[in-house]
Amino acid sequence: MTGRLAELAEDTLVHVLPQRGVVQIDRGDLVFTSTGNTATVQRVRLGDVEEAVAWVRKRAHEHEVLGLDWWVGWHATPSNLGERLLALGLVPDPDEPTLTGMTCEEPPPAAPEIEVRRIETLEEQLDVLEVDWDVWSHTDTERERRAETERRRFDPNGNVQHFGAYVDGRPVGFGRAVDMDHGVALLGGAVLADHRGKGVYRALVRARWEHAVARGTPILVVQAGRMSEPVLRNLGFQAHGVLHLYADPGVSSGHGDDGDKHRAR
C-alpha cells in the first residue's frame, strides 16, 4: 500500500475524479490539467523535452490560463528534467519552488472550538474563497476572473467539496477537497493571517478527513507547501517525497489558487 500512497502523493491531480470545468489531457508521457485559471503538468515521463514544452505552452495559451507550472516529481524523467526546463526558459516557482507529497491514513486531531461548515451554495463558496484570495493578494481583476470560473464550475453534488471555517460568523479559513477512487485530495487551503496558530487549519483538515471517512475512502492526500508541511507532519501525515515546481514565465502571471499549497495554520 505504501507504493500506492506514494503514487497518489506524487501525481495527485492525475488521480482525482472528474471535475466540472476542468480539462485533463493524458499524453502518456505527461498529464496536462487546466482549471480555467491555472494549468499544471504532472506525471512527467519524457523523451523529447523540447517538443513536450512546446506542446504544453500551446495548450496553455489555448486555455488562456493565468499561470502554468510543471510539477516534477521524484520519478519524473529524464533525470535532469529540471535543468532542461530551466534551459528552455522556465524558472523555479516564485511562490513555492518545492512541495512535499504526503498522505494520512489515521484520524488527524480535531479542533472542536472552531466552527467548520461544508459549503452548499455558490454564494457561500464565493464568500469563503475571499479568504484564499486575500491570502494570495489577488487583484480585483484576478478575483473577478476566479469568481466567474467558480460560477461555471460550481457543482454541489460533484467530486469537489469546499469547507469554510468561521469565527463570529465570518469566514477566516477555507479548504478544498477533491474525491479520488481511494482517498480525498486536499487541493487548496488558506487561513487569514490573524487567525493562524488557533486551530483553524487543523479543523479544516479534520473536516475533510470526516468527509473521506463518510465516503468510505479514509485516506487524505496533499502536496504541501512550506507553511502547511510542518503542520501536517504534526497532524500525522507521512511524507513520501519532494516535488520541484517550475513556472513558465511565457504563460504564468503568478501561481493560482488551485494547487495544493496550503497557506494555512
Secondary structure, DSSP 8 states (H G I E B T S, - for coil): -HHHHHHHHHSHHHHB---TT-EEEE-SS-EEEE-SSEEEEES-B-S-HHHHHHHHHHHHHHHT-SEEEEEE-TT-BSTTHHHHHHHTT-EE-SS-SEEEEEEE-S-----TTSEEEE--SHHHHHHHHHHHHHHTT--HHHHHHHHHHHHHH--TTSSEEEEEEEETTEEEEEEEEEEBSSSEEEEEEEE-GGGTTTTHHHHHHHHHHHHHHHTT---EEEEE-TTHHHHHHHTT-EEEEEEEEEE-TTT-SS--SSSS--B--
